[in-house]
């Protein structure tokens, strides 16, 4: 894949994410999938924070 294709893909994904965000702001309830993704990403952030704290302690 050439650089221009990668750029187009990144642009497309950014635009799609923006559209999804706008839809969410219309106060639609979160789907079970979205709620699960948000919970898991929070969990990952906590684990990363714990790992960083442990590496500082060592």
N, C-alpha and C positions, 0 to 999 in steps of 0.2 A: 504494500500500500504506500503510495506516495505521500509527501507532506500535505499536498492540497486535499487529498482524500481524508487524511487525519484531521485537518483543520475543519473540513466540512462536517465531519462526524461530530467533532467537539462542539461546533457551532449549533448543530442540530440538537444535540443532547442538552446544551445550555438553554436553548429556546424551549425545548420540551419541558425541562425542569421549571422554567419560568411559568409556562402555561399551567403546569400541574399546581404550582404554588398559588397562582391566581384562582384556580378552581377551588382549592382548599379554603381560600379566604372568603369564599361565598358561604361559609359556615356549614359545609356538608359534614356529616358525622364521619369520623375516621372509619375506614373499613377495618376488619379484623387483621388483615394483612399489614396495613399501614401501622396499626397500633403495635403489632408484634415487631415490625422493623424498628420502630422508635424505641421500644423497650430494649431490644437487643443492642442497638447502637449506644444507648445509655450504659448498658452493662459493659460493652467493650471499652467505653471511655473510662469507666470506673476501674476496670482491670488494668488498663494502660497507666492510669494514675497510680494505682497500687504498685505496679512494677517499677515505675519511676521512683517512687518513695523508697522501695526496697533497695534499689540500686544505689540510692544516695546513702542509705544506712550502712551498706557494706563497706 
